[in-house]
């Protein structure tokens, strides 16, 4: 019985010490204690090194989700960014020395890139090009605010006089899969087990 009374007394002493702890800092609006922050009737308390508890409930958030959201600020101002979606990227095709692309919904202008550099802007969806030299073209769509889309997939334009096409299936076993999108009479499968080595013979001065 004496031991139980001693334990109760010790507990009361500890509780009394915590209830009478002095704030580390106190202003006219809030006070900071070793394990909590108190502002009026509201209290935020550290339960552990990774857990906090608070009885504060904002009237503005009373009907919102309890999920925590974070908002960063710079120089005391909310760094809120408008949710914005760019227009789609065009798809390029090449026919008879003319590159063309699909009209993009919301696009007001198109930027033409040649070998990665801007060469012109246009409101049309086609452009005449020459195939005398090697060049890669891309198109970027711009909306009414001038915000750019992603660039289209590069399209290679090169004349036959400066290119050589080597069909791999002429010197290696042709694959049997029914795939599409290749030139010539087929394609060659390359893997760790099939065609681990493929010999490409020199084509004139191209490899000289």
Backbone torsions as a table, in degrees:
resi	resn	phi	psi	omega
1	UNK	NA	-41.0	180.0
2	UNK	-65.1	-38.1	-179.7
3	UNK	-65.0	-39.9	-179.9
4	UNK	-65.7	-40.6	178.6
5	UNK	-64.4	-38.8	-180.0
6	UNK	-64.6	-40.5	179.4
7	UNK	-65.0	-42.9	178.9
8	UNK	-62.5	-40.9	-179.1
9	UNK	-64.8	-42.9	179.6
10	UNK	-63.2	-41.3	178.4
11	UNK	-62.4	-42.4	179.3
12	UNK	-64.1	-37.6	179.6
13	UNK	-65.7	-43.5	-179.7
14	UNK	-64.3	-44.9	179.4
15	UNK	-61.9	-39.2	-179.0
16	UNK	-67.2	-36.3	179.7
17	UNK	-66.0	-42.0	179.6
18	UNK	-68.1	-36.8	-178.4
19	UNK	-71.4	-22.0	-177.3
20	UNK	-106.4	13.2	-178.6
21	UNK	-64.0	144.7	-178.0
22	UNK	-88.6	144.5	179.5
23	UNK	-69.3	147.2	175.2
24	UNK	-75.3	-30.1	177.3
25	UNK	-151.3	142.1	-179.5
26	UNK	-145.3	132.6	175.5
27	UNK	-122.5	-170.4	-179.8
28	UNK	-72.8	-12.5	-175.5
29	UNK	-118.5	-27.6	-178.8
30	UNK	-151.0	165.9	179.2
31	UNK	-136.4	142.4	179.8
32	UNK	-111.6	123.6	177.8
33	UNK	-109.3	170.4	-179.5
34	UNK	-57.3	-30.2	-175.2
35	UNK	-125.2	7.7	-176.0
36	UNK	-162.0	166.1	173.2
37	UNK	-124.8	130.9	-176.4
38	UNK	-120.9	128.1	175.4
39	UNK	-133.9	103.5	-176.0
40	UNK	63.0	-125.6	179.2
41	UNK	-88.9	-0.5	-178.0
42	UNK	-98.4	145.7	-176.6
43	UNK	-143.2	132.2	173.1
44	UNK	-115.9	122.7	-171.3
45	UNK	-124.2	139.8	176.6
46	UNK	-84.9	113.6	178.9
47	UNK	-84.5	-29.8	177.4
48	UNK	-159.0	-173.3	-179.5
49	UNK	-68.5	-17.3	-176.8
50	UNK	-126.3	8.3	-174.2
51	UNK	-135.3	133.1	177.5
52	UNK	-122.7	151.5	176.3
53	UNK	-134.7	140.1	-179.0
54	UNK	-144.7	145.9	176.4
55	UNK	-98.8	8.9	-179.5
56	UNK	-76.0	137.0	177.7
57	UNK	-139.7	112.8	-177.6
58	UNK	-73.8	130.1	177.0
59	UNK	-60.3	-31.8	-179.0
60	UNK	-68.8	-26.0	-177.9
61	UNK	-103.8	12.8	-174.2
62	UNK	-61.3	-33.1	-176.6
63	UNK	-107.5	12.8	179.7
64	UNK	-98.7	171.2	179.4
65	UNK	-65.2	143.4	178.5
66	UNK	-75.8	-3.3	-179.7
67	UNK	-61.8	139.5	-178.0
68	UNK	-79.4	134.1	174.0
69	UNK	-121.9	150.3	-178.3
70	UNK	-116.2	139.7	175.7
71	UNK	-132.9	122.9	-179.4
72	UNK	-91.0	149.9	-179.9
73	UNK	-132.8	151.0	177.3
74	UNK	-122.9	127.2	-179.2
75	UNK	54.6	36.8	176.5
76	UNK	80.1	4.2	-178.9
77	UNK	-114.0	140.6	178.7
78	UNK	-62.4	130.0	178.7
79	UNK	-93.7	61.1	-177.6
80	UNK	-84.4	128.6	-179.1
81	UNK	-111.9	132.8	179.6
82	UNK	-65.3	135.3	176.0
83	UNK	-71.4	120.4	-173.2
84	UNK	-136.5	135.8	179.9
85	UNK	-117.8	127.0	179.3
86	UNK	-76.7	165.5	176.2
87	UNK	-74.1	166.3	-178.0
88	UNK	-68.4	158.6	175.8
89	UNK	-83.5	139.7	179.3
90	UNK	-71.3	165.0	174.3
91	UNK	-119.2	126.1	-173.2
92	UNK	-95.9	146.0	170.9
93	UNK	-136.7	161.7	-177.1
94	UNK	-133.6	124.5	178.6
95	UNK	-146.7	126.0	174.2
96	UNK	49.7	56.6	177.3
97	UNK	58.9	28.0	176.9
98	UNK	-135.1	127.1	171.7
99	UNK	-97.2	140.9	179.8
100	UNK	-138.9	161.1	-178.9
101	UNK	-148.0	160.6	-178.8
102	UNK	-72.9	143.6	176.6
103	UNK	-68.4	130.3	-176.7
104	UNK	-98.4	129.3	178.9
105	UNK	-63.2	127.0	179.4
106	UNK	89.9	-6.6	179.8
107	UNK	-81.8	135.0	178.0
108	UNK	-106.4	-16.8	-178.3
109	UNK	-160.8	161.3	179.7
110	UNK	-128.7	136.8	177.9
111	UNK	-101.8	130.8	-178.4
112	UNK	-101.1	125.7	176.7
113	UNK	-110.6	135.4	174.7
114	UNK	-124.2	118.1	-176.4
115	UNK	54.3	39.1	175.2
116	UNK	85.2	-2.4	-178.6
117	UNK	-117.7	142.8	179.3
118	UNK	-68.6	131.1	178.7
119	UNK	-117.1	-22.0	178.9
120	UNK	-169.9	168.4	170.8
121	UNK	-125.9	147.8	-177.2
122	UNK	-151.6	156.5	173.5
123	UNK	-97.2	-6.1	-179.2
124	UNK	-85.4	176.7	178.4
125	UNK	-120.4	25.7	174.0
126	UNK	-152.9	161.9	-177.3
127	UNK	-155.6	133.6	177.6
128	UNK	-78.4	135.4	179.8
129	UNK	-135.3	162.3	175.0
130	UNK	-109.5	152.2	-179.1
131	UNK	-111.1	24.6	-179.9
132	UNK	-71.9	-31.0	-178.0
133	UNK	-124.9	162.7	177.1
134	UNK	-72.8	130.5	178.1
135	UNK	-156.5	147.2	175.1
136	UNK	-115.3	128.8	-178.5
137	UNK	-111.0	145.2	173.1
138	UNK	-139.8	153.6	177.9
139	UNK	-124.3	137.4	175.9
140	UNK	-120.2	129.2	177.8
141	UNK	-89.3	139.3	177.5
142	UNK	-118.0	135.0	178.2
143	UNK	-87.4	-171.2	-175.2
144	UNK	-65.6	-19.4	177.4
145	UNK	-95.2	0.6	-178.6
146	UNK	82.2	8.7	178.7
147	UNK	-75.8	131.7	-173.3
148	UNK	-89.0	149.7	170.7
149	UNK	-84.3	178.2	168.6
150	UNK	-66.9	151.9	176.9
151	UNK	-71.3	148.7	177.9
152	UNK	-67.7	166.1	175.2
153	UNK	-63.7	135.7	-178.0
154	UNK	-58.6	139.2	177.8
155	UNK	-116.3	120.3	-178.2
156	UNK	-84.1	129.0	175.1
157	UNK	-121.4	118.5	-180.0
158	UNK	-155.8	136.5	179.9
159	UNK	-72.6	160.1	-179.5
160	UNK	-67.3	-23.0	-179.1
161	UNK	-71.2	-18.0	-179.1
162	UNK	-117.7	10.0	178.7
163	UNK	-131.3	151.9	173.8
164	UNK	-128.8	127.8	178.5
165	UNK	-104.7	121.6	179.1
166	UNK	-110.7	118.2	-179.7
167	UNK	-86.5	112.3	-175.2
168	UNK	-61.8	-31.1	-176.6
169	UNK	-67.8	-9.9	178.4
170	UNK	-76.9	-20.7	-177.3
171	UNK	-126.9	8.5	177.2
172	UNK	-146.8	164.0	-177.2
173	UNK	-64.5	126.6	-179.3
174	UNK	-73.0	138.2	179.8
175	UNK	-69.9	152.0	-177.0
176	UNK	-98.0	-8.0	-178.5
177	UNK	-66.3	147.6	-177.2
178	UNK	-90.4	56.9	178.9
179	UNK	-87.6	166.4	179.1
180	UNK	-128.2	170.9	175.8
181	UNK	95.4	13.5	179.2
182	UNK	-111.1	162.1	176.2
183	UNK	-97.2	173.7	177.2
184	UNK	69.9	-148.1	-173.5
185	UNK	-100.1	5.3	-179.5
186	UNK	159.6	-160.0	179.1
187	UNK	-145.3	167.4	-177.0
188	UNK	-114.7	131.3	177.1
189	UNK	-84.8	130.0	178.2
190	UNK	-120.7	125.0	179.6
191	UNK	-152.8	-172.3	178.2
192	UNK	-71.7	-17.8	-176.9
193	UNK	-112.8	-25.0	-176.7
194	UNK	-117.8	133.0	178.5
195	UNK	48.7	53.6	-179.8
196	UNK	-66.8	-19.9	174.7
197	UNK	-135.4	128.8	178.9
198	UNK	-127.3	125.2	-178.8
199	UNK	-94.8	127.4	177.1
200	UNK	-109.9	113.3	-178.4
201	UNK	-71.8	151.5	177.7
202	UNK	-61.1	143.6	178.3
203	UNK	-113.9	87.9	177.8
204	UNK	60.0	-136.8	-176.1
205	UNK	-81.9	-3.2	-177.3
206	UNK	-61.2	-35.6	-178.3
207	UNK	-106.2	12.7	-177.2
208	UNK	-75.6	NA	NA
